[in-house]
């Protein structure tokens, strides 16, 4: 069964979200799309309802900006299809991508998450940082508190430790069993954490490079400084969950504070 629900979180990216929804509605495996508007404060929700009236698109409105993970969880709870494609609002799928991902996960019960190749806005350049090995406590003291994913950092690019939440397909039952995204991450690394917990549950992460998404990237952020600060807050929380010592966490805090101050909006 490859029936797939697509969940998308919108925050002031009305035109991009519209394009994202359009891209998945053309995929025969997609039976429903649920969009959560994260209190954009504009006409996003009304626009989306009007644009997709009569089509299998449900628009939910949050009373506040929940962050990415909590909003995905909200959308997933409204879905019925056995497969969930989590898709960024600033990403569009390439033709046939959903079917390739769905068949890859259905073919192997061991696979808990499968992700496509992620391309930059030009549609041909592969985006860096879309997958990597799972960070460990040892990484606190490497690369200023984080190891950037590199080609030589993953032994098998088809089976990395984590894949980006820009686009990932999961079984709805697995996602629910894990409690969805950890809502204590408001933004960033909830995807890495989900992959880590999926591995602990005995499932594996896979990539299906024949499937693709085109990702504009960072379109809902107005402040680069706030974006950097939030990323380092999530790093700190991730390492806390790994059981890092107070000294290790202090290292992460110091690096995060320095990097946040150096960023200019």
Beta strands, then each sheet from edge to edge (+ up, - down):
strand 1: 4-10
strand 2: 30-37
strand 3: 57-61
strand 4: 83-87
strand 5: 91-93
strand 6: 111-119
strand 7: 131-132
strand 8: 162-163
strand 9: 167-171
strand 10: 204-215
sheet 1: 3+ 2+ 1+ 4+ 9- 6+ 10+ 5-
sheet 2: 7+ 8-
end
